[in-house]
Amino acid sequence: MNNSDATQDRRQRFDQIVAVFHMDMFRYAAWLCRDKSIAEDVVQEALLRAWKSLDALRDDAAAKQWLLTIVRRENARYFERRRLETVDIDNLTASQSALLAEAPNEELNDLREAIYGLEDDYREPLVLQVLMGYSTNEIAELMGLKQGAVLTRLHRARLKLREKAASEDFS
């Protein structure tokens, strides 16, 4: 096989993997950084990194965990490199403050706040399972944990959310 054929095979393999898991990568990145445009940047960088290290992926069956691990690491790199601009929302002009307005859904906002208030060790496996539909085995592989540790974290996350719901009565 000549170099052109090898490059074509590599490109085809990459395209097949990315076609299947691109939306999972984006959803995970959006959840991690909570910003659509940053998530797009993170996924783009993750795809570049995945392309460069495609030969490291020995089993295409493990592609999902491999890609999500790259997204997770790329997200960390993104926030290590950048200092994000902050805006003092107390000093916004009338036209700027209108951009913040949206129809309030207090129950949903309370639940989001409760989830975001969880420590990362509890929040990440909960979101991976509930919002993204991953099994505990997949979460364990992705996070580099044993399945028992994932189950414990999921149980504790739910307990913390129940406690928060009971104390603030947002359920």
Buried (B, 14 or more C-beta within 10 A) or exposed (E): EEEEEEEEEEEEBBEEBBEEBEEBBBBBBBBBBEEEEBBBBBBEBBBEBBEEEBEEBEEEEEBBBBBBBBBBBBBEBBEEEEEEEEEEEEEEEEEEEEEEEEEEEEEEEBBEEBBEEBEEBBBBBBBBBEEBEBEBEBBBBBBEBEBEBBBBBBEBBEEBBEEBBEEEEBE
